[in-house]
Amino acid sequence: MLCFALWLPAAGEAAAQEQVIKVGVYANPPELFIDDNRQADGILVDLLREVARAEKWQLEFVPCEFEACLKAAESGAIDLLPNVAWSEERARVLDFHQTPALRSWSQVYRHPGTAVVSVADLQDKKVAIMAGSIQQGYFAEFERNFGIRPQLVPVVSIEEGFRLVEQRRADAAVASNYAGDLLAARHGLLETPIAFQPVRLFYATGRNRHAAELAAIDRHLQAWQDQPGSAYFKTLEKWQRRSALSQTPEYLWWVAGVMVAVLIAALVFAFWLRAEVERKTGALRDSERRLSTILDSVESLIYIKDANYRYQYVNRAVCKFYGRDAAFIIGKDDFELFSPDVAASVRARDERVIETGERLVGEEVQSPTRRDLPTFLSTRVPLAREDGSIYGLCGVATDISDRKSAEESTRVAATVFQSQEGMFVTGPDRLVLDANDAFTSMSGYSSEELTGQTPLQMSLKPGGDDLREAMWAVVDKRGKWQGEVWTRRKSGEEYPAWLTVTAVRDESGTISNYVCTQADITQQKMAQEEIMQLAYYDPLTSLPNRRLLLERLQHSISMHNRSKQAVALLFLDLDNFKDLNDTRGHEVGDQLLKQVAQRILSCTREGDTVARLGGDEFVILLENIGGSEQEAADNAAAIGWKIIDKVGEPYDIGGASHHTSCSIGAALRCEQGVDIDDLMKRGDLAMYEAKRDGRNTLRFFHHHMESDVTYRIALEGELRESLVQSQFMLHYQPQVDGRGCILGAEALLRWNHVKRGVVGPAVFVPIAESSGLIIPLGNWVLRSACVQLADWADSPALAHLTLAVNVSALQFRLPDFVAEMLAVMKETGADPHRLKLELTETLLIDNVEDTIDKMLQLKEHGIGFSLDDFGTGYSSLSYLKRLPLDQLKIDRSFVRDVLSDPNDASIARSIVALGQALGLGIIAEGVETESQRAFLAELGCDCCQGYLFGRPMDVNMLERMIASAPAPA
């Protein structure tokens, strides 16, 4: 009694701890369904029962249709819904665990009589698809993505969709690969090459309702999936075997039923016909009526025609065949009974018999274009009097359609057996009797090697268990089995095939043979894998592409909202990658990108995602990076600097060493409210900040970066408006010779902003370059400069002046630049010999031949050229000596410290020497002191420009300065 008393509280406590979980169940075998005993069954049900057993949950299964199940989970009417594919829309109303329970994809299945081999074949096809599923949303966007509009037929279950296709009420059906492989054979459907939308399947709950239960499921799934012999893999193996044994071809039952019905009808008809014959035979007494009865009992068509081709007698078979009684037929000719073409054909044969007395035997069909009409073996015999004159003919036509059909079937069977499809036939002992050429070519075995042997070993997956015994059991029970198998060639190579095995039974119902057809689906599988690879992975590096990155990022954000673990994005861009492509070619650039991708992967964790967006841009998604912002920043920075160090190590490409570096921008999501677009934009902004800070570094996003972008966007808008309103002007900085005489000026653009005042080019030119506004701005500058030259030409004191104008590389590369330049010169009347175009060294990087050609064309008209900022850029001597230049311009960066920095002095000396060697004029810019001018003059550079001689000024001030200065000698 004492023990009993102690047991009672313990039992009550255990019962109190047992938690009741309501689980929604909809029809989607084999993952989830209600079986014939009204019990929940399926892969995900078995896995959930294992979790419930460990967690002491009591499961209560609630049958419902899919859409009703989703709404019940969302409202909390059910606690848990298995087999839910994650999507952004569902993540707003449902919670998911992290480790997928299953991975699947969607497949299109077709009726054998419907041709569907590509997405284009779905145009206007009726496609059965489960209502409320992810596939329905995917297909709804087909028209926008592919220009293809299938007719969607929503169904409440996948099996209903397959049944509609089987009944030809739909052309195709969409299902997951698990459900499709199970149901396709059962309903006689075929898998198409169209596979799409790889998904991960989860158990889902209503938002913020069952976090503990989802965490428990995650814990068990992670543990099971790391153990090959766990309950997880045992459950999958069990359902693979059940799937192989569950495909029931219903059409065999229909065929058997029809055959039985036909047999019974034939027996009944035979008994009836015999009774009729016996009844009429007893009533006939004379020989004429006995003969008529005999002829009427014959299944052949018997008739007599006179010399005018009119019917004189027809037996019952004729009446039955034409659906008319004898009284209607007798006395008429064929033209009164049949269509003109049929009657003419019959008359031609009758005439041969009556007019020549020839006995005519041959096969006849009533219409050569109608295969459903019977074929007759027709015999026509002339009827003659004693004097030999013919007064008619007797015809006998026997239906030989069955014999012809049998002959045709035999011929077709022989042709089919030697078709492109691999086939072999076994006896009832399952030993091979014969194999066609296609199968021997596929397997590598000869027909002699296969004969007398059991069919080759096969399994449901590569390296799996032998499937043959289970397959034979299904065939013996249901008459047919088909499915995807893995088998081996004689060489040992394993390959996938589609196998169909059909049992052939004799009249007694005993299996006499097995007919097996097998198709090598290696190319189809490869095509499916290639489609998946192209859709979600970068073809060069095999890294995830933007599409897969965004899907994983969305899932990570959904998990972060529940787990509160931060998410980080690292935007990586290689520094000066374009230089490598330009100097060593794109093939070398591609090799570098592949090696960079592998180095990034080696620096990240197993659960992180490394994606390539295109070009030299990579994005690294770091999940569960920390619980706090500081922890997340520290971890992200550690990984980022590790990547920078690894990327910066030397590369061996084609036997040559190459060095590169990268700039990384980091963006964290530690709080809700930051969506995918914001996070991607922040990472991009941070990366460009790293570029501006000297490259080969890492920068985290800060909100002031968005302010900078907003400022640049606003400035670009104001720039466009100012172009329309002509709010620009030219200032001029004098250029002098060694005596201080003004030889000309450089035209410098200024923006006369209505609110900001006069804005220098350093502020707005970079924005104009990046936005393309530099083209209209450059055109305005060139036209204004030419107008000014034309005005000076009218003044003797100013006519000698030259004018230097800076030309953007973007503008100079325009195909019509030369024509536009010459047109402006002609329109304004400017002297081309007084115009000097200043080009930067960036023009020597791309398409140098085009640059030289344009310069030569303009040079022929007298326009001069000066190479601006010489020594700061490309400076290729091989191209420099080919350019039709007139002048080199020493950059102000060398002039500024030319007296204090020996390096700058050496560079200036080298530029002067180079210019003199090439016969080019030299001018130095940025000269601010007399000491600088004197040093440059000592080197041989007499022409100068800078604040020492005058700041940039408007044209009136320049003209007054020239008027007060001594004229050149």
Secondary structure, DSSP 8 states (H G I E B T S, - for coil): -HHHHHHHHHHHHHHHH-EEEEEEE-SBTTTBEE-TTS-EESHHHHHHHHHHHHHTEEEEEEE--HHHHHHHHHHTSSSBEEEEE--HHHHTTEEE-SS-SEEEEEEEEE-TTS---SGGGGTT-EEEEETTSHHHHHHHTHHHHHS---EEEEESSHHHHHHHHHTTSSSEEEEEHHHHHHHHHHTT-EEEEEEEEEEEEEEEEETTT-HHHHHHHHHHHHHHHT-TTSHHHHHHHHHHHHHHH----THHHHHHHHHHHHHHHHHHHHHHHHHHHHHHHHH--SHHHHHHHHHHH-SSEEEEEETTS-EEEE-HHHHHHHT--HHHHTT--HHHHS-HHHHHHHHHHHHHHHHH---EEEEEES-TT-TTS-EEEEEEEEEE-TTS-EEEEEEEEEE-HHHHHHHHHHHHHHHHHTSSSEEEEE-TT--EEEE-HHHHHHHS--HHHHTTS----EESSTT----HHHHHHHHHHHSEEEEEEEEE-TTS-EEEEEEEEEEEE-TTS-EEEEEEEEEE-HHHHHHHHHHHHHHHB-TTT--B-HHHHHHHHHHHHHHHHHH---EEEEEEEETTHHHHHHHH-HHHHHHHHHHHHHHHHHHS-TT-EEEEEETTEEEEEE-S--SSHHHHHHHHHHHHHHHHHHHTS-EEETTEEE---EEEEEEEE-STT--HHHHHHHHHHHHHHHHHTTSSSEEE--HHHHHHHHHHHHHHHHHHHHHHHT-EEEEEEEEE-TTS-EEEEEEEEEEEETTTEEE-HHHHHHHHHHHTTHHHHHHHHHHHHHHHHHHHHTSTTTTT-EEEEE--HHHHTSTTHHHHHHHHHHHHT--GGGEEEEE-GGGGTS-HHHHHHHHHHHHTTT-EEEEEEETSS---HHHHTTS--SEEEE-HHHHHTTTT-HHHHHHHHHHHHHHHHHT-EEEEE---SHHHHHHHHHHT--EEESTTT---B-HHHHHHHHHHS----
